[in-house]
Amino acid sequence: MSSVDTTPADTEGVTAIFRRVLETEDVTADSDFFLLGGDSLIATRVLSALARTYGVELSFEDFVLAPTPAGLVALIAGVR
């Protein structure tokens, strides 16, 4: 049995991942991960959490092109 969530990604869920990984509550749907102090190493933790939670594999390049929770949700919706 898989522990992957089958529900669609939503901005609330992705924002929560950003908050947990960046260890700050100062994240909104339009917050830029890199402007909040995130780096490539920490981004891999977000990508892993997205894969575990939503069952989608995104590349680091995908993340750079859509570094906000809202941007990633739109990207994930396009992948499915």
N, C-alpha and C positions, 0 to 999 in steps of 0.2 A: 504494500500500500504506500502510495506516494504522499509526502507531506507538502507537496506543492499546491498552493492555492489555485483554484480554477476560476476564481472571480476576476473580472477585469481590473486592471490597475486603475486607481483613482488618485487624485492629487493629495488627498488626505493621507493615504497610505504611503505614498512616495515621500511626502513631506515628513512623515514620522520616521522614515528610514534616514533621511538627511539629518534630522534632529538627533537621532540616536548615534549615527556615525560621527557627526561633527561635534557632538556633545554640547549642543546649544538649542535653546528654544526659539532663537531669533531666525526662524525659517518660515517663509511663506511660499505659496505656490509659484511665485515668480522670482524667488531668491536664486541668485547665481552661486552654484556650489563653490566655484573658484574664488569669487569675491568674498565668500564667507570664510576663506582660509583653507579650503580643501585643496589637496594636491593629487597627483596621479596615484600615489600609493593608497591614499584614503579612498579615492574613486573606485579602486578595485573592490573595496569592501561594500560600497554602494551597489556596484554591478553584481557582486555575489548575492547580496540581499535581494536584489530584484529578481535574479534567477531563481533563488529559493522560494520567494514569495509568489511570484507571478509566472514562473516557468518560461521565462524568455531570456535568451542569451544576447546581450548587447555588447558591442565592442567599445573599447576606450574612445575610439574616434566618434562613435555614436554619442557617447557621453559628452565629449567636447562640443559637438554640434548642438546638443540639447542639454545644457548644464543646469536646468531648473526642474523642479518637480513637474510643473505643467508641461514642459517640453518633453520630458521623458515619458509622461503618460501618453502624450500624442504619438510619440515614436513607438511605444509599445503597442498602441492600438493599431498602428500601421503594419506592425510585424505580424500580428495575429491574423 
